Amino acid sequence: MSVALTTSPVAPSLLHRLAAGKTLPILIVLGALLLVWYAFTIYLNAPWQIDAYQRAGTEWTAADLVRDAMAQERPVLPAPHQVLAEIWKTTVETRITSKRSLLYHAWVTLSSTLLGFVIGTALGVLIAVGIVHNRAMDKSVMPWVIASQTIPILAIAPMIIVVLNAIGLSGLLPKALISTYLSFFPVVVGMVKGFRSPETIQLDLMRTYNAGSAQTFWKLRWPSALPYLFASMKVAVAIALVGAIVGELPTGAVSGLGARLLAGSYYGQTVQIWAALFMAAGLAAALVGIVGIGQRMIMARMGERP
């Protein structure tokens, strides 16, 4: 007669679960970055603080130096908690319609970003279709598309603004066109690669079915290019945000994240600059995430398995 022994599985510890996933590595990297940031904050702000102690004739200790270096009103490098406090103050504690609100400035920049992104994506897809289906466009247009990206955007942005203002176009559209200029390139490159991704045997099969050019495009080339489209759109939407911010710099704009950065640099408000930078980074991450959600939904409808 044998007795079966049963043992209850020991629940894994919280640390083990974190280590098995992605959370712990992310937390370790984030903690290391914060430590480095705080160290550089003290190092860069300490000279001015020591000079302030000497001019005031006050005695100080290392603890006083560390505390005061991370609490300066206009530091060389603000501490992380200063940046977070500024973001909280200008998003939660400030009315969204106020021109001191980061959300207000983010919306102004987002408007031109989305308009430029939509125009750039549509333009990029149309150019890619022409390049794939027309050999003359492939040989003539594609080199110019590549060459267009060698021009520094900081040099061309003022020219676009001045020319468009001269013909009476101002406000949202000039900034959107700068976003378009930056965002259409990754879409063109990605979609050309996507449209050409079907294998020769697949194209021969479509000819066997007596499919025309339009049917081959919509039934084969377009579905094959969708993964490339979404990958290029993730790059395009982030770079469109950069274009919108750059477009706000030479216009003397009073609203938008670019204007916020410019005002902060004029008055030495480094905390304001860093808060605007983090808002821009968060906005870009959110836009890329939205494109990713759209990709998963559409590809799932097309039968793609996770």
BATORMAR-551875 format. One line per 8 residues: number of its first residue (from 0); their letters; for each residue x, y, z of C-alpha. Coordinates in pm, 1 decimal. Example, Ala and Ser with C-alpha at 12.3 -4.5 7.8 and 13.67 -1.06 7.14 Angstrom:
<nodes>
0) AS) 1230.0/-450.0/780.0; 1367.0/-106.0/714.0 $
</nodes>
This chain:
<nodes>
0) MSVALTTS) 0.0/0.0/0.0; 152.6/329.4/-105.9; 71.4/671.3/20.1; 77.7/953.8/-231.8; 238.5/1263.8/-96.5; 111.7/1592.1/-232.2; 297.2/1915.6/-190.1; 146.2/2255.0/-250.1 $
8) PVAPSLLH) 348.2/2470.7/-487.2; 525.4/2751.3/-316.3; 404.7/3083.2/-445.9; 691.6/3269.4/-608.6; 806.6/3575.0/-427.3; 730.3/3923.3/-554.6; 1096.4/3980.6/-636.8; 1107.9/3659.1/-841.3 $
16) RLAAGKTL) 799.9/3762.3/-1040.0; 948.1/4103.6/-1106.4; 1280.3/3952.5/-1214.9; 1105.4/3707.9/-1446.7; 928.4/3988.8/-1630.4; 1028.1/4328.6/-1762.8; 940.8/4535.8/-1456.7; 1256.7/4485.7/-1251.9 $
24) PILIVLGA) 1504.4/4564.2/-1533.3; 1309.4/4879.5/-1615.4; 1307.7/4987.1/-1249.5; 1682.2/4921.0/-1217.8; 1761.4/5130.3/-1526.7; 1526.7/5405.9/-1411.8; 1684.2/5410.5/-1065.5; 2033.5/5426.0/-1212.9 $
32) LLLVWYAF) 1933.1/5717.9/-1438.3; 1784.7/5905.6/-1143.3; 2102.0/5855.2/-937.8; 2318.2/5982.4/-1223.2; 2083.1/6277.3/-1274.5; 2095.1/6375.8/-906.9; 2474.3/6340.1/-902.7; 2514.7/6572.2/-1202.0 $
40) TIYLNAPW) 2261.7/6814.0/-1052.6; 2478.2/6854.4/-742.4; 2801.6/6867.0/-945.2; 2681.1/7134.3/-1190.2; 2493.3/7350.4/-939.1; 2753.0/7336.0/-661.6; 2993.0/7606.6/-797.5; 2724.3/7874.0/-801.8 $
48) QIDAYQRA) 2597.5/7767.2/-458.9; 2948.1/7777.1/-305.8; 3000.4/8122.0/-453.8; 2668.0/8233.8/-301.5; 2781.0/8105.6/39.9; 3110.1/8294.5/10.4; 2944.4/8619.2/-94.4; 2699.2/8593.2/192.2 $
56) GTEWTAAD) 2972.9/8497.0/438.5; 2775.5/8201.1/573.5; 2915.6/7875.5/697.6; 2797.3/7562.7/525.9; 2830.8/7187.8/536.3; 2816.5/6920.1/268.5; 2455.8/6848.4/362.2; 2368.7/7217.7/318.2 $
64) LVRDAMAQ) 2538.8/7217.9/-21.6; 2350.1/6910.1/-141.0; 2016.5/7048.4/-18.2; 2059.3/7396.1/-162.5; 2209.8/7275.8/-492.9; 1889.3/7084.0/-558.0; 1661.9/7372.9/-463.1; 1794.5/7661.2/-674.1 $
72) ERPVLPAP) 1541.3/7876.4/-855.4; 1739.2/7884.8/-1180.4; 1974.2/7586.7/-1166.8; 2214.1/7483.0/-1439.3; 2055.6/7138.0/-1420.0; 1728.2/7104.9/-1227.9; 1673.8/6805.5/-1002.9; 1412.6/6544.7/-1104.0 $
80) HQVLAEIW) 1178.4/6645.7/-822.1; 1192.2/7008.9/-939.3; 1089.4/6905.9/-1290.1; 807.8/6688.0/-1157.2; 686.5/6972.1/-934.6; 683.0/7209.5/-1233.6; 487.9/6959.2/-1445.2; 236.1/6908.6/-1164.1 $
88) KTTVETRI) 201.0/7283.7/-1114.9; 148.5/7360.0/-1484.7; -84.7/7069.3/-1559.8; -290.5/6992.6/-1249.6; -285.6/7319.5/-1056.6; -327.7/7546.5/-1359.9; -642.6/7586.3/-1565.8; -611.7/7417.3/-1903.6 $
96) TSKRSLLY) -716.1/7738.1/-2081.8; -439.9/7938.1/-1913.7; -131.8/8022.3/-2117.2; 76.0/7901.6/-1824.9; -68.1/7551.0/-1863.9; 154.2/7289.1/-2026.4; -158.1/7110.8/-2146.1; -262.8/7422.1/-2336.7 $
104) HAWVTLSS) 78.2/7448.9/-2504.5; 82.0/7074.1/-2572.0; -254.1/7098.7/-2748.1; -129.9/7381.0/-2972.2; 172.7/7173.9/-3073.5; -36.3/6858.6/-3108.2; -273.4/7028.1/-3352.8; 1.3/7111.0/-3602.2 $
112) TLLGFVIG) 165.0/6773.1/-3539.4; -146.0/6575.1/-3629.6; -220.8/6786.4/-3936.9; 136.2/6752.4/-4062.3; 138.7/6380.8/-3983.3; -183.4/6316.0/-4178.0; -61.2/6515.0/-4478.7; 283.8/6354.6/-4462.2 $
120) TALGVLIA) 144.3/6002.1/-4437.0; -95.1/6051.8/-4729.0; 178.0/6214.4/-4938.3; 426.3/5940.7/-4851.1; 184.6/5662.6/-4950.6; 100.0/5832.8/-5281.7; 467.5/5884.5/-5367.7; 544.9/5523.1/-5277.0 $
128) VGIVHNRA) 264.1/5397.6/-5504.4; 404.9/5604.7/-5790.1; 760.6/5484.9/-5729.7; 659.4/5117.7/-5723.6; 437.9/5133.6/-6034.1; 639.4/5376.0/-6245.4; 1004.0/5314.6/-6331.3; 1059.5/5678.7/-6426.6 $
136) MDKSVMPW) 945.0/5794.1/-6080.8; 1162.9/5528.7/-5920.7; 1470.0/5661.9/-6098.5; 1388.9/6032.4/-6066.7; 1177.3/6094.9/-5757.0; 1335.3/5856.3/-5506.6; 1682.1/6022.8/-5517.6; 1517.7/6361.3/-5457.5 $
144) VIASQTIP) 1317.9/6222.4/-5166.9; 1641.2/6101.4/-5006.2; 1826.3/6424.9/-5086.6; 1548.8/6633.0/-4927.8; 1633.5/6490.9/-4586.6; 1994.0/6609.0/-4602.9; 1881.7/6972.1/-4558.3; 1888.2/7070.8/-4188.0 $
152) ILAIAPMI) 1536.8/7143.7/-4069.3; 1663.5/7437.6/-3861.9; 1779.7/7600.7/-4185.4; 1469.7/7535.0/-4393.0; 1204.7/7605.6/-4126.9; 1251.8/7987.7/-4126.2; 1244.6/7988.6/-4506.4; 913.3/7801.5/-4512.6 $
160) IVVLNAIG) 764.8/8035.1/-4252.2; 877.3/8351.5/-4436.5; 757.6/8232.3/-4778.8; 417.5/8120.8/-4651.7; 370.1/8441.8/-4452.4; 447.1/8639.5/-4769.3; 154.5/8474.0/-4947.8; -76.7/8519.8/-4652.2 $
168) LSGLLPKA) -52.3/8177.9/-4488.6; 20.1/8182.9/-4117.6; -76.3/8008.4/-3798.6; -126.6/7632.6/-3800.2; -49.4/7546.0/-4163.8; 318.6/7656.9/-4184.0; 407.4/7451.2/-3876.2; 210.6/7157.3/-4013.8 $
176) LISTYLSF) 401.1/7174.3/-4341.5; 730.3/7152.6/-4154.5; 596.8/6841.4/-3982.2; 492.0/6711.7/-4323.5; 841.5/6770.7/-4460.0; 990.5/6551.8/-4188.2; 722.7/6284.7/-4161.1; 665.6/6190.1/-4525.2 $
184) FPVVVGMV) 1016.4/6045.9/-4571.9; 990.8/5740.3/-4341.3; 647.9/5664.6/-4487.4; 783.5/5673.3/-4844.0; 1076.7/5446.0/-4761.0; 867.0/5205.5/-4556.7; 585.3/5177.6/-4809.0; 819.2/5128.0/-5105.2 $
192) KGFRSPET) 971.4/4838.7/-4913.0; 625.1/4711.7/-4819.7; 479.7/4730.1/-5170.0; 778.9/4537.4/-5300.3; 767.6/4277.3/-5022.0; 543.9/4020.9/-5201.9; 749.4/3738.2/-5347.2; 770.1/3666.7/-5718.6 $
200) IQLDLMRT) 569.5/3347.1/-5680.9; 284.0/3546.1/-5522.4; 283.3/3796.1/-5808.9; 288.1/3510.4/-6060.9; -9.2/3355.9/-5883.0; -204.7/3680.7/-5920.4; -124.3/3681.3/-6293.8; -242.9/3320.7/-6311.5 $
208) YNAGSAQT) -574.3/3436.3/-6165.6; -581.0/3701.7/-6442.2; -580.1/3979.2/-6180.7; -531.5/4333.1/-6303.7; -291.9/4591.3/-6158.7; -557.1/4737.3/-5929.4; -659.2/4394.6/-5800.0; -297.7/4295.5/-5743.0 $
216) FWKLRWPS) -243.9/4617.5/-5552.6; -545.9/4590.2/-5322.7; -541.9/4212.6/-5274.9; -167.2/4155.5/-5242.8; 57.8/4460.2/-5228.1; -150.6/4669.5/-4986.2; -204.8/4394.4/-4723.4; 164.0/4303.0/-4747.1 $
224) ALPYLFAS) 263.7/4666.6/-4693.0; 46.1/4732.6/-4387.0; 306.0/4617.0/-4129.1; 559.9/4846.5/-4297.1; 307.1/5130.5/-4295.4; 250.4/5114.6/-3921.5; 622.6/5081.7/-3848.3; 695.1/5390.9/-4057.8 $
232) MKVAVAIA) 399.7/5577.7/-3904.4; 548.0/5528.6/-3556.9; 865.0/5701.8/-3674.0; 671.8/5963.7/-3869.3; 441.6/6071.6/-3585.5; 734.4/6119.9/-3346.8; 936.4/6318.9/-3598.3; 627.4/6520.3/-3691.8 $
240) LVGAIVGE) 616.5/6640.7/-3330.8; 978.7/6749.4/-3362.2; 890.3/6939.6/-3679.2; 600.4/7117.2/-3507.8; 823.3/7226.0/-3218.1; 1097.9/7344.1/-3454.8; 835.5/7532.2/-3658.3; 735.7/7730.7/-3349.6 $
248) LPTGAVSG) 1087.8/7855.2/-3281.5; 1145.8/8102.4/-3569.9; 791.2/8241.3/-3566.9; 807.9/8412.6/-3229.8; 505.6/8207.6/-3128.0; 355.6/8270.3/-2786.9; 191.8/7929.1/-2758.5; 309.6/7574.3/-2810.4 $
256) LGARLLAG) 585.7/7366.3/-2655.6; 842.3/7530.7/-2883.2; 737.5/7872.8/-2758.2; 759.6/7740.5/-2403.0; 1115.4/7622.6/-2464.8; 1206.2/7953.7/-2624.7; 1062.8/8158.9/-2337.9; 1245.1/7943.4/-2086.0 $
264) SYYGQTVQ) 1577.6/7994.8/-2263.7; 1523.5/8371.9/-2282.3; 1464.8/8408.6/-1908.0; 1692.9/8130.9/-1784.8; 1403.0/7919.4/-1658.1; 1570.5/7581.8/-1690.4; 1303.0/7407.2/-1486.1; 1042.3/7530.6/-1733.5 $
272) IWAALFMA) 1255.7/7407.7/-2024.5; 1293.4/7060.2/-1879.7; 923.1/7037.6/-1797.3; 836.9/7123.8/-2158.7; 1088.1/6865.3/-2282.1; 932.1/6594.1/-2068.0; 584.9/6694.5/-2184.1; 700.7/6666.5/-2545.7 $
280) AGLAAALV) 854.8/6325.8/-2476.5; 535.0/6205.1/-2309.0; 326.6/6337.5/-2596.8; 545.9/6155.9/-2850.8; 524.1/5832.6/-2651.3; 144.9/5863.0/-2636.4; 119.2/5920.3/-3012.8; 341.3/5622.0/-3089.7 $
288) GIVGIGQR) 135.7/5414.1/-2848.7; -189.2/5513.6/-3023.3; -42.3/5410.8/-3359.6; 62.3/5080.6/-3202.7; -290.2/5019.3/-3070.8; -431.3/5091.0/-3415.3; -180.9/4848.1/-3565.2; -282.1/4566.1/-3330.8 $
296) MIMARMGE) -652.8/4624.8/-3394.0; -625.3/4637.3/-3773.7; -380.0/4348.7/-3804.0; -601.2/4138.7/-3575.3; -898.5/4209.7/-3803.5; -684.1/4087.0/-4094.4; -619.8/3759.3/-3914.5; -270.5/3817.9/-3779.7 $
304) RP) -195.4/3610.2/-3469.9; -17.3/3771.0/-3172.0 $
</nodes>
